[in-house]
Amino acid sequence: MNAVKGLYNRADEWAKGLSRASYAAFLGLSAGTGVLAVNLLLGAEFALIQALTMALVMFSLECVFGLHQTTEE
């Protein structure tokens, strides 16, 4: 369990170190990949379109609002 927690903490620190645009791209890519994987497993129609839409929405929202990034620096 400590190995999993350590891996999570390293990934969290890495993500917090990214700029707003880089983090938004990472978030959009991971969301789109997740949606694509689930849609392909379920055999949904328009899986690629749904994944691209989710990636674009997540990227856009994070770029505009930047809820992950703190103002402390």
ZIGI-V484391 format. One record per pair of residues at least 4 apart in sequence whose ideal C-beta (glycine too) atoms are under 8 Angstrom apart, sorted by the first residue. I is the first residue (numbers start at 1). GAP is how many residues later the second one is. Records with the same first field share a line. If there is no record, write none. Layout:
I->GAP ; GAP
This chain:
1->4
2->4
3->4
4->4
5->4
6->4
7->4
8->4
9->4
10->4
11->4
12->4
13->4
14->4
15->8 ; 11 ; 53
16->52 ; 54
18->4 ; 5 ; 8
19->4
20->4 ; 42 ; 43 ; 46 ; 49
21->4 ; 42
22->4
23->4 ; 39 ; 45 ; 46
24->4 ; 34 ; 35 ; 36 ; 38 ; 39 ; 42
25->4 ; 34
26->4
27->4 ; 31 ; 32 ; 35 ; 41
28->4 ; 26 ; 27 ; 28 ; 30 ; 31 ; 34
29->4 ; 26
30->4
31->4 ; 23 ; 24 ; 27
32->4 ; 19 ; 20 ; 22 ; 23 ; 26
33->4 ; 18
34->4
35->4 ; 12 ; 15 ; 16 ; 19 ; 20
36->4 ; 11 ; 12 ; 14 ; 15
37->4
38->4
39->4 ; 5 ; 8 ; 11 ; 12
40->4 ; 7
44->6
46->4
47->4
48->4
49->4
50->4
51->4
52->4
53->4
54->4
55->4
56->4
57->4
58->4
59->4
60->4
61->4
62->4 ; 5 ; 6
